[in-house]
Amino acid sequence: MGALRRLDGLSAIDAGTKGCLAIRATVENRTVRRDAGERERFAACRHEEGFMMAT
């Protein structure tokens, strides 16, 4: 899938920026998968000990 963001080739970026990009990529991938109805791939974005809260 070309629409999903990947973090390959980021060796020249500092750790803080790399962490921020990783969070952003996870959120974007999660959103794309949720909106596309890809339940199994959507679940893969979740941490094993994580939980979801809605307001």
Z-matrix of the N, CA and C atoms (Angstrom, degrees):
N
C 1 1.449
C 2 1.521 1 109.66
N 3 1.269 2 117.86 1 116.91
C 4 1.440 3 122.04 2 179.59
C 5 1.514 4 113.59 3 -73.78
N 6 1.334 5 118.34 4 -20.09
C 7 1.453 6 121.38 5 -176.69
C 8 1.521 7 112.58 6 -76.13
N 9 1.335 8 117.74 7 -20.84
C 10 1.456 9 120.03 8 -178.03
C 11 1.520 10 110.09 9 -81.39
N 12 1.326 11 115.55 10 140.98
C 13 1.461 12 120.33 11 -178.95
C 14 1.520 13 110.68 12 -83.55
N 15 1.300 14 115.66 13 140.18
C 16 1.458 15 121.91 14 178.16
C 17 1.531 16 108.06 15 -124.23
N 18 1.319 17 117.00 16 158.25
C 19 1.459 18 121.46 17 -178.22
C 20 1.527 19 112.33 18 -113.89
N 21 1.312 20 117.22 19 32.26
C 22 1.460 21 121.31 20 179.61
C 23 1.529 22 110.44 21 -74.17
N 24 1.317 23 116.59 22 143.14
C 25 1.458 24 121.54 23 173.43
C 26 1.517 25 115.30 24 74.53
N 27 1.315 26 118.27 25 34.93
C 28 1.470 27 120.50 26 -177.90
C 29 1.526 28 112.23 27 -108.80
N 30 1.313 29 118.38 28 33.63
C 31 1.460 30 121.23 29 -175.61
C 32 1.532 31 112.97 30 -67.64
N 33 1.327 32 119.10 31 -23.14
C 34 1.461 33 121.64 32 -177.17
C 35 1.534 34 112.92 33 -87.48
N 36 1.319 35 118.63 34 0.71
C 37 1.459 36 122.42 35 -177.74
C 38 1.520 37 108.98 36 -100.03
N 39 1.356 38 117.31 37 140.29
C 40 1.464 39 119.92 38 -179.38
C 41 1.530 40 111.38 39 -66.86
N 42 1.318 41 115.76 40 163.68
C 43 1.473 42 122.28 41 -173.41
C 44 1.523 43 112.63 42 -61.33
N 45 1.329 44 118.37 43 -38.68
C 46 1.465 45 121.30 44 -179.98
C 47 1.513 46 112.12 45 -63.97
N 48 1.329 47 115.92 46 -45.22
C 49 1.461 48 120.50 47 178.92
C 50 1.524 49 110.19 48 -66.53
N 51 1.326 50 116.64 49 -39.89
C 52 1.458 51 121.32 50 179.04
C 53 1.531 52 110.20 51 -61.90
N 54 1.344 53 117.25 52 -40.08
C 55 1.454 54 121.49 53 177.86
C 56 1.520 55 112.02 54 -64.51
N 57 1.326 56 116.28 55 -43.72
C 58 1.468 57 120.40 56 177.98
C 59 1.523 58 110.98 57 -62.48
N 60 1.322 59 116.81 58 -41.84
C 61 1.466 60 120.66 59 178.72
C 62 1.527 61 111.08 60 -65.63
N 63 1.334 62 116.96 61 -36.15
C 64 1.465 63 120.43 62 178.78
C 65 1.525 64 110.43 63 -65.14
N 66 1.327 65 117.12 64 -41.55
C 67 1.469 66 120.82 65 177.92
C 68 1.515 67 110.21 66 -64.14
N 69 1.325 68 116.66 67 -45.74
C 70 1.465 69 120.43 68 -179.85
C 71 1.531 70 111.52 69 -61.93
N 72 1.340 71 116.72 70 -43.28
C 73 1.468 72 120.85 71 179.48
C 74 1.522 73 110.47 72 -62.30
N 75 1.336 74 117.00 73 -40.38
C 76 1.463 75 120.54 74 179.10
C 77 1.515 76 111.09 75 -63.45
N 78 1.325 77 116.77 76 -44.95
C 79 1.469 78 120.83 77 179.29
C 80 1.527 79 110.51 78 -63.33
N 81 1.322 80 117.07 79 -44.41
C 82 1.462 81 120.12 80 -179.80
C 83 1.533 82 111.50 81 -65.48
N 84 1.328 83 117.65 82 -43.54
C 85 1.468 84 120.94 83 178.07
C 86 1.520 85 110.35 84 -62.42
N 87 1.319 86 116.59 85 -42.49
C 88 1.461 87 121.53 86 179.72
C 89 1.528 88 110.34 87 -61.19
N 90 1.319 89 116.45 88 -43.66
C 91 1.463 90 121.32 89 -178.92
C 92 1.530 91 111.24 90 -65.51
N 93 1.323 92 116.94 91 -44.96
C 94 1.467 93 120.80 92 179.08
C 95 1.522 94 110.25 93 -60.97
N 96 1.321 95 116.45 94 -45.93
C 97 1.468 96 120.45 95 -178.51
C 98 1.518 97 111.61 96 -67.23
N 99 1.320 98 117.37 97 -39.45
C 100 1.467 99 120.67 98 177.99
C 101 1.517 100 110.60 99 -63.39
N 102 1.317 101 116.92 100 -48.45
C 103 1.459 102 121.40 101 -177.49
C 104 1.530 103 112.63 102 -67.53
N 105 1.332 104 116.85 103 -28.44
C 106 1.458 105 121.26 104 179.93
C 107 1.528 106 111.67 105 -84.14
N 108 1.325 107 117.34 106 -6.95
C 109 1.459 108 120.97 107 179.63
C 110 1.519 109 113.68 108 76.35
N 111 1.326 110 117.03 109 20.92
C 112 1.464 111 121.73 110 179.44
C 113 1.527 112 108.97 111 -86.17
N 114 1.311 113 116.89 112 79.33
C 115 1.471 114 122.82 113 -172.57
C 116 1.529 115 113.39 114 -58.16
N 117 1.337 116 118.11 115 -45.61
C 118 1.464 117 120.79 116 -177.35
C 119 1.524 118 111.02 117 -66.46
N 120 1.325 119 116.93 118 -43.14
C 121 1.470 120 120.28 119 179.31
C 122 1.523 121 110.71 120 -71.60
N 123 1.328 122 117.26 121 -32.42
C 124 1.462 123 122.34 122 176.27
C 125 1.527 124 109.53 123 -62.77
N 126 1.324 125 117.02 124 -43.86
C 127 1.465 126 121.71 125 -179.78
C 128 1.529 127 111.61 126 -64.28
N 129 1.331 128 117.77 127 -27.07
C 130 1.458 129 121.51 128 -179.54
C 131 1.527 130 112.11 129 -69.02
N 132 1.322 131 118.76 130 -17.06
C 133 1.462 132 122.94 131 179.65
C 134 1.526 133 111.87 132 -81.98
N 135 1.305 134 117.03 133 -6.07
C 136 1.455 135 122.46 134 -174.39
C 137 1.530 136 110.27 135 -96.00
N 138 1.311 137 116.77 136 139.29
C 139 1.460 138 121.29 137 176.20
C 140 1.524 139 108.98 138 -73.49
N 141 1.310 140 116.33 139 147.09
C 142 1.465 141 122.26 140 -176.90
C 143 1.530 142 112.83 141 -55.25
N 144 1.333 143 117.51 142 -37.58
C 145 1.447 144 122.05 143 -177.89
C 146 1.543 145 112.06 144 -98.24
N 147 1.309 146 116.34 145 4.17
C 148 1.454 147 120.33 146 -176.26
C 149 1.511 148 112.81 147 -79.68
N 150 1.312 149 115.32 148 164.86
C 151 1.459 150 121.78 149 175.25
C 152 1.509 151 108.60 150 -147.07
N 153 1.314 152 116.27 151 158.25
C 154 1.450 153 121.16 152 -177.03
C 155 1.515 154 109.43 153 -108.44
N 156 1.321 155 115.65 154 138.79
C 157 1.462 156 121.20 155 176.80
C 158 1.508 157 108.46 156 -123.62
N 159 1.299 158 116.53 157 141.77
C 160 1.462 159 121.06 158 176.93
C 161 1.523 160 108.52 159 -119.31
N 162 1.317 161 115.30 160 147.91
C 163 1.469 162 118.92 161 178.88
C 164 1.505 163 109.99 162 -113.95
